[in-house]
Amino acid sequence: MFFFLSKLLNYLAQPLTLVFMVWVLAYFIRSLRWKRIFFIGGFGLLYFFSNAFIANECMSAWEVDETPWTSLQKTYTWGIVLTGVTRLDTEPEDRVHFQKGADRVFHTFQLYKKGIIQNILISGGSGRLIGNRKKEADELYDVFLIMGVDSARLKVENESRNTHESAVAILKLLPTIKPEECLLITSAFHMRRSRACFVKQGLELDTFSADKRTHKRLYTFDVLFIPSVEALSLWQSLLKEWVGMMAYKLAGYI
């Protein structure tokens, strides 16, 4: 039930969904004064969510900064990479289709090649409400093999549907795991919730942020004033994380 409700909240908290709901209220409300307020408010929300400067500032404040290679002064037995970077429903099905977040995979491979992590644990099944026969961790396993990672250095956890379940499943998969031997790898905007889930399970892991979505602060005309589709995408990811944090807190997952 929690999985269903959390997914529903994620859908409702999307920027365009919120704007659409405000305009629906404007259509059905009888008071002309409030109809005008909601109608104009919908445009205000749309401009707010599509403003590149505001979106970049808010996401930048939430993201956990990426770790410079030079600051990694130790090696880890396990690099734990969380899924959420492929499109499972895209055809043809004879290959892996990446979306935003692919840096989780490529940076994990770099960590492996540099000898910073000795083994790779891929965690994540399908986060769909309706079951999907493909498991993302299995797809990433194949990708790492193609990239040249030794199969003996790979382990897969492909049943978890969200970050909380990943933390629980990994602890069961590696019951003698030591936090100091592990490096958690996920997107910069997803790191706060991810780390909190593992800490709740007693795993105080070091972290490695990838897939940074923001850029240096800019004051150009287009960034300050021109509506941006990319800004909507940033807000969609950010609102999802905020809703996820609140839901996980209420459920006792963090």
BALOBA-1460 file (C-alpha; in Angstrom, 3 decimals):
// residues 254
<rec num="1" residu="m" x="0.000" y="0.000" z="0.000"/>
<rec num="2" residu="f" x="2.820" y="2.419" z="0.888"/>
<rec num="3" residu="f" x="4.512" y="1.741" z="-2.467"/>
<rec num="4" residu="f" x="1.286" y="2.598" z="-4.319"/>
<rec num="5" residu="l" x="0.627" y="5.749" z="-2.270"/>
<rec num="6" residu="s" x="4.203" y="7.018" z="-2.635"/>
<rec num="7" residu="k" x="4.015" y="6.584" z="-6.415"/>
<rec num="8" residu="l" x="0.663" y="8.380" z="-6.503"/>
<rec num="9" residu="l" x="2.095" y="11.309" z="-4.542"/>
<rec num="10" residu="n" x="5.026" y="11.472" z="-6.945"/>
<rec num="11" residu="y" x="2.659" y="11.758" z="-9.892"/>
<rec num="12" residu="l" x="0.593" y="14.473" z="-8.197"/>
<rec num="13" residu="a" x="3.653" y="16.505" z="-7.179"/>
<rec num="14" residu="q" x="4.933" y="16.986" z="-10.713"/>
<rec num="15" residu="p" x="5.119" y="20.637" z="-11.850"/>
<rec num="16" residu="l" x="2.745" y="20.374" z="-14.800"/>
<rec num="17" residu="t" x="0.320" y="18.274" z="-12.766"/>
<rec num="18" residu="l" x="0.163" y="21.010" z="-10.117"/>
<rec num="19" residu="v" x="-0.408" y="23.697" z="-12.772"/>
<rec num="20" residu="f" x="-3.094" y="21.578" z="-14.435"/>
<rec num="21" residu="m" x="-4.903" y="21.036" z="-11.114"/>
<rec num="22" residu="v" x="-4.932" y="24.797" z="-10.437"/>
<rec num="23" residu="w" x="-6.449" y="25.451" z="-13.864"/>
<rec num="24" residu="v" x="-9.036" y="22.702" z="-13.346"/>
<rec num="25" residu="l" x="-10.066" y="24.440" z="-10.121"/>
<rec num="26" residu="a" x="-10.267" y="27.734" z="-12.023"/>
<rec num="27" residu="y" x="-12.626" y="26.100" z="-14.515"/>
<rec num="28" residu="f" x="-15.000" y="24.562" z="-11.991"/>
<rec num="29" residu="i" x="-15.062" y="27.219" z="-9.274"/>
<rec num="30" residu="r" x="-18.121" y="29.495" z="-9.458"/>
<rec num="31" residu="s" x="-16.759" y="32.713" z="-7.969"/>
<rec num="32" residu="l" x="-15.464" y="34.928" z="-10.759"/>
<rec num="33" residu="r" x="-12.969" y="36.505" z="-8.382"/>
<rec num="34" residu="w" x="-11.468" y="33.163" z="-7.340"/>
<rec num="35" residu="k" x="-11.704" y="31.863" z="-10.894"/>
<rec num="36" residu="r" x="-9.481" y="34.737" z="-11.993"/>
<rec num="37" residu="i" x="-7.095" y="34.201" z="-9.079"/>
<rec num="38" residu="f" x="-6.648" y="30.486" z="-9.832"/>
<rec num="39" residu="f" x="-6.332" y="31.104" z="-13.581"/>
<rec num="40" residu="i" x="-3.594" y="33.717" z="-13.114"/>
<rec num="41" residu="g" x="-2.036" y="31.615" z="-10.341"/>
<rec num="42" residu="g" x="-1.668" y="28.707" z="-12.759"/>
<rec num="43" residu="f" x="0.333" y="30.897" z="-15.126"/>
<rec num="44" residu="g" x="2.403" y="32.133" z="-12.196"/>
<rec num="45" residu="l" x="3.223" y="28.550" z="-11.158"/>
<rec num="46" residu="l" x="4.089" y="27.623" z="-14.735"/>
<rec num="47" residu="y" x="6.505" y="30.540" z="-15.056"/>
<rec num="48" residu="f" x="8.012" y="29.794" z="-11.634"/>
<rec num="49" residu="f" x="8.639" y="26.125" z="-12.430"/>
<rec num="50" residu="s" x="10.008" y="26.931" z="-15.902"/>
<rec num="51" residu="n" x="12.438" y="29.610" z="-14.716"/>
<rec num="52" residu="a" x="15.936" y="28.211" z="-15.240"/>
<rec num="53" residu="f" x="17.611" y="30.415" z="-12.623"/>
<rec num="54" residu="i" x="15.194" y="29.464" z="-9.826"/>
<rec num="55" residu="a" x="15.264" y="25.764" z="-10.739"/>
<rec num="56" residu="n" x="19.061" y="25.673" z="-10.849"/>
<rec num="57" residu="e" x="19.406" y="27.467" z="-7.497"/>
<rec num="58" residu="c" x="16.916" y="25.192" z="-5.713"/>
<rec num="59" residu="m" x="18.369" y="21.982" z="-7.143"/>
<rec num="60" residu="s" x="21.925" y="23.130" z="-6.433"/>
<rec num="61" residu="a" x="21.043" y="23.707" z="-2.773"/>
<rec num="62" residu="w" x="19.634" y="20.149" z="-2.547"/>
<rec num="63" residu="e" x="22.273" y="18.201" z="-4.468"/>
<rec num="64" residu="v" x="25.163" y="16.606" z="-2.631"/>
<rec num="65" residu="d" x="28.344" y="17.826" z="-4.331"/>
<rec num="66" residu="e" x="30.292" y="15.411" z="-6.484"/>
<rec num="67" residu="t" x="33.466" y="13.992" z="-4.960"/>
<rec num="68" residu="p" x="36.771" y="14.931" z="-6.662"/>
<rec num="69" residu="w" x="38.921" y="11.918" z="-7.528"/>
<rec num="70" residu="t" x="41.818" y="13.405" z="-5.583"/>
<rec num="71" residu="s" x="39.857" y="13.347" z="-2.328"/>
<rec num="72" residu="l" x="39.330" y="9.572" z="-2.480"/>
<rec num="73" residu="q" x="42.178" y="8.362" z="-0.282"/>
<rec num="74" residu="k" x="41.090" y="4.740" z="0.314"/>
<rec num="75" residu="t" x="39.799" y="1.681" z="-1.512"/>
<rec num="76" residu="y" x="36.460" y="-0.018" z="-0.986"/>
<rec num="77" residu="t" x="35.463" y="-3.658" z="-1.212"/>
<rec num="78" residu="w" x="32.065" y="-2.743" z="-2.644"/>
<rec num="79" residu="g" x="30.754" y="0.034" z="-4.810"/>
<rec num="80" residu="i" x="26.951" y="0.016" z="-4.402"/>
<rec num="81" residu="v" x="25.287" y="1.610" z="-7.422"/>
<rec num="82" residu="l" x="21.542" y="2.253" z="-7.367"/>
<rec num="83" residu="t" x="19.461" y="1.879" z="-10.508"/>
<rec num="84" residu="g" x="16.969" y="4.306" z="-12.042"/>
<rec num="85" residu="v" x="18.900" y="5.207" z="-15.176"/>
<rec num="86" residu="t" x="17.379" y="3.115" z="-17.992"/>
<rec num="87" residu="r" x="14.108" y="3.035" z="-19.931"/>
<rec num="88" residu="l" x="12.747" y="-0.489" z="-19.554"/>
<rec num="89" residu="d" x="9.765" y="-0.011" z="-21.887"/>
<rec num="90" residu="t" x="11.716" y="1.232" z="-24.908"/>
<rec num="91" residu="e" x="12.041" y="-0.903" z="-28.029"/>
<rec num="92" residu="p" x="13.903" y="-2.682" z="-29.485"/>
<rec num="93" residu="e" x="14.489" y="-4.785" z="-26.384"/>
<rec num="94" residu="d" x="17.802" y="-6.207" z="-27.594"/>
<rec num="95" residu="r" x="19.799" y="-3.352" z="-26.035"/>
<rec num="96" residu="v" x="19.917" y="-1.084" z="-22.995"/>
<rec num="97" residu="h" x="18.363" y="2.356" z="-23.373"/>
<rec num="98" residu="f" x="19.806" y="4.955" z="-20.998"/>
<rec num="99" residu="q" x="18.122" y="8.096" z="-19.764"/>
<rec num="100" residu="k" x="19.412" y="10.859" z="-17.483"/>
<rec num="101" residu="g" x="21.465" y="9.399" z="-14.692"/>
<rec num="102" residu="a" x="23.730" y="7.231" z="-16.840"/>
<rec num="103" residu="d" x="26.715" y="8.831" z="-15.078"/>
<rec num="104" residu="r" x="25.918" y="6.514" z="-12.157"/>
<rec num="105" residu="v" x="27.061" y="3.649" z="-14.367"/>
<rec num="106" residu="f" x="29.990" y="5.336" z="-16.089"/>
<rec num="107" residu="h" x="31.394" y="6.852" z="-12.897"/>
<rec num="108" residu="t" x="31.075" y="3.480" z="-11.169"/>
<rec num="109" residu="f" x="33.098" y="1.952" z="-13.994"/>
<rec num="110" residu="q" x="35.733" y="4.660" z="-13.589"/>
<rec num="111" residu="l" x="35.914" y="3.939" z="-9.852"/>
<rec num="112" residu="y" x="36.421" y="0.249" z="-10.672"/>
<rec num="113" residu="k" x="39.115" y="0.915" z="-13.282"/>
<rec num="114" residu="k" x="40.954" y="3.261" z="-10.937"/>
<rec num="115" residu="g" x="40.976" y="0.523" z="-8.284"/>
<rec num="116" residu="i" x="38.949" y="2.609" z="-5.827"/>
<rec num="117" residu="i" x="36.247" y="-0.077" z="-5.668"/>
<rec num="118" residu="q" x="37.048" y="-3.765" z="-6.006"/>
<rec num="119" residu="n" x="33.516" y="-5.101" z="-6.600"/>
<rec num="120" residu="i" x="30.258" y="-3.670" z="-7.903"/>
<rec num="121" residu="l" x="26.870" y="-4.367" z="-6.346"/>
<rec num="122" residu="i" x="23.960" y="-3.271" z="-8.567"/>
<rec num="123" residu="s" x="20.685" y="-2.748" z="-6.714"/>
<rec num="124" residu="g" x="17.217" y="-2.209" z="-8.166"/>
<rec num="125" residu="g" x="14.428" y="-4.094" z="-9.883"/>
<rec num="126" residu="s" x="11.459" y="-2.313" z="-11.395"/>
<rec num="127" residu="g" x="9.833" y="0.693" z="-9.761"/>
<rec num="128" residu="r" x="6.708" y="0.424" z="-11.909"/>
<rec num="129" residu="l" x="3.291" y="0.169" z="-10.293"/>
<rec num="130" residu="i" x="2.435" y="-2.437" z="-12.913"/>
<rec num="131" residu="g" x="4.951" y="-5.260" z="-13.040"/>
<rec num="132" residu="n" x="7.685" y="-5.211" z="-15.635"/>
<rec num="133" residu="r" x="9.348" y="-8.438" z="-16.698"/>
<rec num="134" residu="k" x="12.692" y="-6.671" z="-17.133"/>
<rec num="135" residu="k" x="14.811" y="-5.881" z="-14.091"/>
<rec num="136" residu="e" x="17.090" y="-2.874" z="-14.368"/>
<rec num="137" residu="a" x="19.880" y="-4.366" z="-12.274"/>
<rec num="138" residu="d" x="20.080" y="-7.263" z="-14.745"/>
<rec num="139" residu="e" x="20.420" y="-4.811" z="-17.626"/>
<rec num="140" residu="l" x="23.213" y="-2.902" z="-15.904"/>
<rec num="141" residu="y" x="24.937" y="-6.200" z="-15.125"/>
<rec num="142" residu="d" x="25.078" y="-6.873" z="-18.879"/>
<rec num="143" residu="v" x="26.390" y="-3.348" z="-19.507"/>
<rec num="144" residu="f" x="29.219" y="-3.777" z="-17.001"/>
<rec num="145" residu="l" x="30.150" y="-7.097" z="-18.622"/>
<rec num="146" residu="i" x="30.334" y="-5.414" z="-22.033"/>
<rec num="147" residu="m" x="32.528" y="-2.704" z="-20.496"/>
<rec num="148" residu="g" x="34.948" y="-5.399" z="-19.382"/>
<rec num="149" residu="v" x="34.182" y="-5.843" z="-15.684"/>
<rec num="150" residu="d" x="34.944" y="-9.376" z="-14.474"/>
<rec num="151" residu="s" x="31.689" y="-11.228" z="-13.717"/>
<rec num="152" residu="a" x="33.242" y="-12.433" z="-10.448"/>
<rec num="153" residu="r" x="33.394" y="-8.779" z="-9.403"/>
<rec num="154" residu="l" x="29.675" y="-8.181" z="-9.980"/>
<rec num="155" residu="k" x="26.706" y="-8.908" z="-7.725"/>
<rec num="156" residu="v" x="23.054" y="-8.177" z="-8.473"/>
<rec num="157" residu="e" x="20.075" y="-7.369" z="-6.251"/>
<rec num="158" residu="n" x="17.085" y="-7.114" z="-8.596"/>
<rec num="159" residu="e" x="13.964" y="-7.376" z="-6.423"/>
<rec num="160" residu="s" x="13.819" y="-3.990" z="-4.667"/>
<rec num="161" residu="r" x="11.302" y="-1.434" z="-5.946"/>
<rec num="162" residu="n" x="12.572" y="1.667" z="-4.153"/>
<rec num="163" residu="t" x="15.538" y="3.000" z="-2.209"/>
<rec num="164" residu="h" x="14.333" y="1.731" z="1.160"/>
<rec num="165" residu="e" x="13.912" y="-1.790" z="-0.197"/>
<rec num="166" residu="s" x="17.390" y="-1.602" z="-1.729"/>
<rec num="167" residu="a" x="18.966" y="-0.840" z="1.643"/>
<rec num="168" residu="v" x="17.062" y="-3.675" z="3.317"/>
<rec num="169" residu="a" x="17.840" y="-6.151" z="0.515"/>
<rec num="170" residu="i" x="21.557" y="-5.331" z="0.440"/>
<rec num="171" residu="l" x="21.857" y="-5.920" z="4.166"/>
<rec num="172" residu="k" x="20.264" y="-9.354" z="3.687"/>
<rec num="173" residu="l" x="22.395" y="-10.128" z="0.647"/>
<rec num="174" residu="l" x="25.612" y="-9.218" z="2.464"/>
<rec num="175" residu="p" x="24.842" y="-9.849" z="6.158"/>
<rec num="176" residu="t" x="28.479" y="-9.362" z="7.203"/>
<rec num="177" residu="i" x="28.913" y="-6.154" z="5.233"/>
<rec num="178" residu="k" x="31.027" y="-3.475" z="6.916"/>
<rec num="179" residu="p" x="30.051" y="0.160" z="6.253"/>
<rec num="180" residu="e" x="33.654" y="1.315" z="5.963"/>
<rec num="181" residu="e" x="34.177" y="-1.132" z="3.092"/>
<rec num="182" residu="c" x="31.347" y="0.299" z="0.968"/>
<rec num="183" residu="l" x="30.883" y="3.318" z="-1.276"/>
<rec num="184" residu="l" x="27.309" y="4.352" z="-2.143"/>
<rec num="185" residu="i" x="26.915" y="5.658" z="-5.693"/>
<rec num="186" residu="t" x="23.822" y="7.472" z="-6.947"/>
<rec num="187" residu="s" x="22.711" y="10.780" z="-8.446"/>
<rec num="188" residu="a" x="23.582" y="13.968" z="-6.566"/>
<rec num="189" residu="f" x="19.912" y="14.913" z="-6.125"/>
<rec num="190" residu="h" x="19.056" y="11.401" z="-4.865"/>
<rec num="191" residu="m" x="21.945" y="11.046" z="-2.409"/>
<rec num="192" residu="r" x="20.289" y="12.582" z="0.678"/>
<rec num="193" residu="r" x="17.389" y="10.133" z="0.658"/>
<rec num="194" residu="s" x="19.584" y="7.199" z="-0.353"/>
<rec num="195" residu="r" x="22.115" y="7.700" z="2.412"/>
<rec num="196" residu="a" x="19.345" y="8.225" z="4.981"/>
<rec num="197" residu="c" x="17.827" y="4.849" z="4.040"/>
<rec num="198" residu="f" x="21.138" y="3.046" z="4.518"/>
<rec num="199" residu="v" x="21.870" y="4.866" z="7.783"/>
<rec num="200" residu="k" x="18.467" y="3.707" z="9.049"/>
<rec num="201" residu="q" x="19.618" y="0.140" z="8.402"/>
<rec num="202" residu="g" x="22.820" y="0.758" z="10.381"/>
<rec num="203" residu="l" x="25.060" y="1.327" z="7.358"/>
<rec num="204" residu="e" x="26.962" y="4.616" z="7.638"/>
<rec num="205" residu="l" x="28.409" y="4.502" z="4.131"/>
<rec num="206" residu="d" x="30.772" y="6.853" z="2.367"/>
<rec num="207" residu="t" x="29.085" y="8.398" z="-0.651"/>
<rec num="208" residu="f" x="29.975" y="9.273" z="-4.230"/>
<rec num="209" residu="s" x="27.566" y="11.591" z="-6.039"/>
<rec num="210" residu="a" x="27.184" y="11.335" z="-9.798"/>
<rec num="211" residu="d" x="24.857" y="12.818" z="-12.402"/>
<rec num="212" residu="k" x="24.990" y="16.413" z="-11.159"/>
<rec num="213" residu="r" x="22.085" y="18.237" z="-12.829"/>
<rec num="214" residu="t" x="23.027" y="21.849" z="-12.085"/>
<rec num="215" residu="h" x="25.556" y="24.351" z="-13.422"/>
<rec num="216" residu="k" x="27.390" y="27.394" z="-12.131"/>
<rec num="217" residu="r" x="25.192" y="30.390" z="-11.358"/>
<rec num="218" residu="l" x="24.484" y="32.439" z="-14.483"/>
<rec num="219" residu="y" x="22.855" y="35.838" z="-14.848"/>
<rec num="220" residu="t" x="22.224" y="35.797" z="-18.587"/>
<rec num="221" residu="f" x="18.900" y="36.999" z="-19.997"/>
<rec num="222" residu="d" x="17.744" y="33.555" z="-21.133"/>
<rec num="223" residu="v" x="18.496" y="31.971" z="-17.751"/>
<rec num="224" residu="l" x="16.802" y="34.751" z="-15.797"/>
<rec num="225" residu="f" x="13.697" y="35.301" z="-17.902"/>
<rec num="226" residu="i" x="13.071" y="32.783" z="-20.706"/>
<rec num="227" residu="p" x="10.914" y="29.735" z="-19.738"/>
<rec num="228" residu="s" x="12.857" y="26.479" z="-19.971"/>
<rec num="229" residu="v" x="11.729" y="22.879" z="-20.400"/>
<rec num="230" residu="e" x="14.914" y="21.795" z="-18.625"/>
<rec num="231" residu="a" x="13.819" y="23.782" z="-15.562"/>
<rec num="232" residu="l" x="10.582" y="21.783" z="-15.464"/>
<rec num="233" residu="s" x="12.650" y="18.592" z="-15.557"/>
<rec num="234" residu="l" x="14.779" y="19.777" z="-12.630"/>
<rec num="235" residu="w" x="11.694" y="20.570" z="-10.587"/>
<rec num="236" residu="q" x="10.178" y="17.191" z="-11.407"/>
<rec num="237" residu="s" x="13.229" y="15.433" z="-9.960"/>
<rec num="238" residu="l" x="13.423" y="17.784" z="-6.988"/>
<rec num="239" residu="l" x="9.742" y="17.541" z="-6.041"/>
<rec num="240" residu="k" x="9.943" y="13.763" z="-6.325"/>
<rec num="241" residu="e" x="12.800" y="13.738" z="-3.822"/>
<rec num="242" residu="w" x="11.029" y="16.086" z="-1.409"/>
<rec num="243" residu="v" x="7.858" y="14.004" z="-1.508"/>
<rec num="244" residu="g" x="9.962" y="10.858" z="-1.121"/>
<rec num="245" residu="m" x="11.755" y="12.251" z="1.916"/>
<rec num="246" residu="m" x="8.477" y="13.188" z="3.598"/>
<rec num="247" residu="a" x="6.848" y="9.850" z="2.785"/>
<rec num="248" residu="y" x="9.886" y="7.869" z="3.969"/>
<rec num="249" residu="k" x="9.996" y="9.890" z="7.178"/>
<rec num="250" residu="l" x="6.329" y="9.194" z="7.891"/>
<rec num="251" residu="a" x="6.818" y="5.491" z="7.137"/>
<rec num="252" residu="g" x="9.873" y="5.248" z="9.402"/>
<rec num="253" residu="y" x="12.218" y="4.385" z="6.538"/>
<rec num="254" residu="i" x="14.628" y="7.206" z="7.411"/>
